[in-house]
């Protein structure tokens, strides 16, 4: 697929890296020569220097025969104009825009499509806010993903010594919880992926991915580890787009404090946020944190625009007694470095954005794609089409589907009903299947398995 990416910042660079790895023809446009040179040195792609919303630059990048344009510059207006040009001047089939402003995101349904030619919207800030909200709701989790409009969730949790199921086979889950339907989709042990079987034994420190109905998640988590205290108090460092959105989402249900060093920003936030205590100061100021009772905080979220500040404030908060700390990290190398140490969870905005985009690029009908373990694995929500003759999955039981090694079907979504997958579950046309892939290298095989034969058409 020929894809033009507008913007070589953190989001654009991460998207380019993911898409090049999947053998797409990528061209990146940016005004910054240094950023473009860095991308060209690291990856097999083409770069064009210029303004992303100028027709001559888009033409130079090959917009006339592009399959997709992804506008992820820092400017909403530039992204929207570029999509409009791509639609009207170059007839690019698919146009995707990164939108940061809540005014645009809250616009009337269809407004951006009708007036700016935007087929799909991606918002890293909104994706990260949603991710943080789910992690605060389940403080023991490493990752929480929604499927079927939140009816079913995939949760990653680290198994701790002393959990009821730790040291036992997976088939014991049904005996422990006869009233709960859940499935362990994958286990990572010392960074090696394992496709679980009934006789697989859960060991301490295993990273266990399980899927269950939303209401059943706490019950399953209690089987894998001792439950932590419920979250009541949250402190947020950084009053930017993400910090402000998260505070607005949390303040009805939690006690929230927000710290920002900019007096003008905190004055604005104090007016917009109704129940959040807004403070002016430095989140790396030990005296300020002590004064605001950091030791009583259940979760500390470092969400400034500076990676180093986020890492330092999160480490300081942890050392001073914050129960759980989460840090926003833009540089992928930093994410791998700090995750799982003193910092409980590191979140990459760019990585959170890759999934929604991949669902538009994958072959087959993908309702959702989520990147796991910092891009090493994926979970896909695939819509199956065809019939017994034209499809390799429709009309067959899950145990009879020839899944590639490293892939497993975790759940079946049929209309309003959700079924946790078992070997005898029958797959019907138009079902949504939640498919776990331990390694991205097997994705092409998964896509091929779900393709419909020509006879169907």
Residue pairs with C-beta under 8 A, 6 or more apart in sequence:
1 24
1 25
1 67
1 68
1 361
2 24
2 25
2 27
2 62
2 65
2 66
2 67
2 68
3 19
3 24
3 25
3 26
3 27
3 66
3 67
3 68
3 69
3 70
3 361
4 26
4 27
4 28
4 29
4 58
4 61
4 62
4 63
4 66
4 68
4 69
4 70
4 92
5 12
5 15
5 16
5 19
5 26
5 27
5 28
5 29
5 70
5 72
6 12
6 28
6 29
6 30
6 52
6 69
6 70
6 71
6 72
6 73
6 78
6 79
6 82
7 28
7 29
7 30
7 52
7 71
7 72
7 73
7 74
7 98
8 16
8 28
8 29
8 30
8 32
8 35
8 36
8 39
8 47
9 30
9 35
9 72
9 73
9 74
10 330
10 331
10 349
10 350
11 72
11 98
11 124
11 349
11 350
11 353
12 28
12 30
12 72
12 73
13 35
13 38
13 39
13 350
14 332
14 348
14 350
14 351
14 353
14 354
15 70
15 72
15 350
15 353
15 354
15 357
16 26
16 28
16 39
16 43
16 45
17 42
17 43
18 354
18 358
18 371
18 375
19 26
19 361
20 26
20 43
20 44
20 45
21 440
22 361
22 443
24 361
26 43
26 45
26 46
27 45
27 46
27 47
27 48
27 61
27 62
27 66
28 36
28 39
28 45
28 46
28 47
28 48
29 47
29 48
29 49
29 50
29 52
29 57
29 58
29 61
30 36
30 47
30 49
30 52
30 73
31 49
31 50
31 51
33 49
36 47
36 48
36 49
37 47
39 45
39 47
40 46
40 47
46 61
48 57
48 60
48 61
50 56
50 57
50 60
51 57
51 78
52 58
52 71
52 73
52 78
52 79
52 82
53 78
53 81
53 82
53 85
55 85
55 89
58 69
58 82
58 85
58 86
58 89
58 90
59 90
63 69
63 85
63 86
63 89
63 90
63 92
64 90
66 86
66 90
66 92
67 92
67 93
67 94
68 92
68 93
68 94
68 95
68 96
68 360
68 361
69 82
69 83
69 86
69 92
69 94
69 95
69 96
70 96
70 98
70 357
71 78
71 79
71 80
71 82
71 83
71 95
71 96
71 97
71 98
72 79
72 98
72 122
72 353
73 79
73 82
73 98
74 100
76 97
76 98
76 99
76 100
76 101
76 104
79 97
79 98
79 99
80 97
80 99
80 104
80 112
80 116
80 118
81 116
82 97
83 95
83 96
83 97
83 116
83 117
83 118
84 115
84 116
84 117
86 92
86 95
86 117
87 95
87 116
87 117
88 117
94 119
94 120
94 360
95 117
95 118
95 119
95 120
96 118
96 119
96 120
96 121
96 122
96 357
96 360
97 112
97 116
97 118
97 120
97 121
97 122
98 121
98 122
98 123
98 124
98 353
99 105
99 112
99 121
99 122
99 123
100 123
100 125
100 241
102 245
104 112
105 121
105 123
105 126
112 118
112 121
113 119
120 356
120 360
122 353
122 356
122 357
124 349
124 350
124 352
124 353
125 241
125 242
125 245
125 349
126 245
127 349
127 352
127 353
127 356
128 242
128 328
128 347
128 349
128 352
129 242
129 245
129 246
129 249
131 144
131 347
131 352
132 242
132 246
132 301
132 326
132 347
133 246
133 249
133 250
134 141
134 144
134 145
134 146
134 153
135 141
135 143
135 144
135 326
135 345
136 231
136 234
136 250
136 254
136 299
137 144
137 231
138 144
138 155
138 217
138 218
138 221
139 228
139 230
139 231
139 298
139 299
139 323
139 324
140 157
140 221
140 225
140 227
140 228
141 155
141 156
141 157
141 221
142 156
142 157
142 158
142 207
142 345
143 154
143 155
143 156
143 372
144 153
144 154
144 155
144 156
145 153
145 154
145 155
145 370
145 379
146 152
146 153
147 153
147 154
147 211
147 368
147 381
147 411
147 413
147 418
147 432
147 434
148 413
148 418
148 432
150 214
151 213
151 214
151 413
151 418
152 211
152 212
152 213
152 214
152 411
152 413
152 418
152 420
152 434
153 211
153 212
153 213
153 214
153 217
154 185
154 209
154 210
154 211
154 370
154 379
154 410
154 434
154 436
155 209
155 210
155 211
155 212
155 217
155 220
155 221
156 207
156 208
156 209
156 372
157 207
157 208
157 210
157 221
157 224
157 225
158 205
158 206
158 207
158 208
158 225
159 165
159 166
159 202
159 203
159 204
159 205
159 206
159 207
159 208
159 224
159 225
160 166
160 204
160 205
160 224
160 225
160 226
161 204
162 225
162 226
163 202
163 222
163 223
163 224
163 225
163 226
164 176
164 222
164 223
165 172
165 173
165 176
165 202
165 223
165 224
166 202
166 203
166 204
166 224
166 225
167 201
167 202
167 203
167 204
168 201
168 202
169 198
169 199
169 200
169 201
170 184
170 196
170 197
170 198
170 199
170 200
170 201
170 202
171 198
171 199
173 182
173 184
173 223
176 223
177 219
177 220
177 223
180 212
180 216
180 219
180 220
181 212
181 213
181 216
181 419
181 420
182 210
182 211
182 212
182 216
182 220
182 420
183 210
183 211
183 212
183 410
183 411
183 420
183 421
183 422
184 196
184 200
184 208
184 209
184 210
185 196
185 209
185 210
185 211
185 379
185 408
185 410
185 434
185 436
186 193
186 194
186 195
186 196
186 208
186 209
186 377
186 408
186 436
186 438
187 193
187 194
187 196
187 200
187 202
187 206
187 207
187 208
187 209
188 194
188 206
188 207
188 209
188 373
189 203
189 205
189 206
189 207
193 377
193 406
193 438
193 439
194 200
194 438
195 405
195 406
195 407
195 408
195 438
196 408
202 208
202 224
207 373
208 224
209 372
209 379
209 436
210 220
210 224
211 410
211 411
211 420
211 434
212 220
212 420
213 418
213 420
218 227
221 227
228 323
228 324
229 298
229 323
230 298
231 254
231 298
231 299
232 254
232 255
232 298
233 254
233 255
233 256
233 257
233 296
233 297
233 298
233 299
234 250
234 254
234 255
234 256
234 257
234 297
234 298
234 299
234 300
234 301
235 256
235 257
235 258
235 259
235 292
235 294
235 297
235 299
235 300
235 301
235 317
235 322
236 243
236 246
236 247
236 256
236 257
236 258
236 259
236 301
236 303
237 243
237 258
237 259
237 260
237 283
237 300
237 301
237 302
237 303
237 304
237 309
237 310
237 313
238 259
238 260
238 283
238 302
238 303
238 304
238 305
238 310
238 328
239 258
239 259
239 260
239 262
239 265
239 266
239 269
239 278
240 303
240 304
240 305
242 303
242 328
242 349
243 258
243 260
243 301
243 303
243 304
244 258
244 269
244 272
244 273
246 301
246 303
247 256
247 258
247 269
247 273
247 276
248 272
248 273
248 276
250 256
251 273
251 274
251 275
251 276
252 275
256 275
256 276
256 277
257 276
257 277
257 278
257 279
257 292
257 297
258 266
258 269
258 273
258 276
258 277
258 278
258 279
259 279
259 280
259 281
259 282
259 283
259 288
259 292
260 266
260 269
260 278
260 279
260 280
260 281
261 280
261 281
261 282
261 283
262 280
263 280
266 278
266 279
266 280
269 276
269 278
270 278
279 288
279 292
281 288
282 288
283 289
283 302
283 304
283 309
283 313
283 317
284 309
284 312
284 313
284 316
286 316
286 320
289 316
289 317
289 320
290 320
294 300
294 317
294 320
294 321
294 322
295 320
295 321
295 322
296 321
297 317
297 321
297 322
297 323
298 322
298 323
298 324
299 322
299 323
299 324
299 325
299 326
300 313
300 314
300 317
300 318
300 322
300 324
300 325
300 326
301 325
301 326
301 327
301 328
302 309
302 310
302 311
302 313
302 314
302 317
302 325
302 326
302 327
302 328
303 310
303 328
304 310
304 313
304 328
307 328
307 329
307 330
307 331
307 334
310 327
310 328
310 329
311 327
311 329
311 334
311 338
311 343
314 325
314 326
314 327
314 342
314 343
315 325
315 342
315 343
317 325
318 325
318 342
318 343
318 344
319 342
324 344
324 345
325 342
325 343
325 344
325 345
326 343
326 344
326 345
326 346
326 347
327 338
327 343
327 345
327 346
327 347
328 346
328 347
328 349
329 335
329 338
329 346
329 347
329 348
330 348
330 349
330 350
332 348
332 350
332 351
332 374
334 346
335 346
335 347
335 348
335 351
335 374
336 374
338 346
339 345
339 346
339 374
348 374
351 371
351 374
351 375
352 371
354 371
354 375
355 368
355 369
355 370
355 371
355 378
356 368
356 369
358 366
358 369
358 371
358 378
359 366
359 367
359 368
359 369
359 380
360 366
362 369
362 380
362 443
362 447
363 447
363 448
363 451
364 382
364 383
364 447
364 450
364 451
365 382
365 383
365 384
365 385
366 380
366 381
366 382
366 383
367 381
367 382
367 383
367 432
368 380
368 381
369 378
369 379
369 380
369 381
370 378
370 379
370 380
371 377
371 378
372 378
372 379
375 440
376 439
376 440
377 436
377 437
377 438
377 439
377 440
378 436
378 437
378 440
378 443
379 410
379 434
379 435
379 436
379 437
380 434
380 435
380 437
380 446
381 413
381 432
381 433
381 434
381 435
382 432
382 433
382 435
382 446
382 450
383 430
383 431
383 432
384 391
384 393
384 394
384 427
384 429
384 430
384 431
384 432
384 433
384 450
385 391
385 394
385 429
385 430
385 452
385 456
386 394
386 429
386 452
386 453
386 456
387 394
387 395
387 429
387 456
388 394
388 395
388 396
389 453
389 455
390 452
390 453
390 454
390 455
390 456
391 429
391 450
391 452
391 453
391 456
392 401
392 402
392 449
392 450
393 401
393 427
393 433
393 449
393 450
394 427
394 428
394 429
395 426
395 427
395 428
396 426
396 427
397 423
397 424
397 425
397 426
397 427
398 409
398 421
398 422
398 423
398 424
398 425
398 427
399 423
399 424
401 409
401 427
401 449
402 449
403 409
403 446
403 449
404 442
404 445
404 446
404 449
405 442
406 437
406 438
406 439
406 442
407 435
407 436
407 437
407 438
407 442
407 445
407 446
408 421
408 435
408 436
409 421
409 433
409 434
409 435
409 436
410 420
410 421
410 434
410 435
410 436
411 418
411 419
411 420
411 421
411 433
411 434
412 418
412 419
412 421
412 425
412 427
412 431
412 432
412 433
412 434
413 419
413 431
413 432
413 433
413 434
414 428
414 430
414 431
414 432
419 425
421 433
421 434
427 433
435 446
437 443
437 446
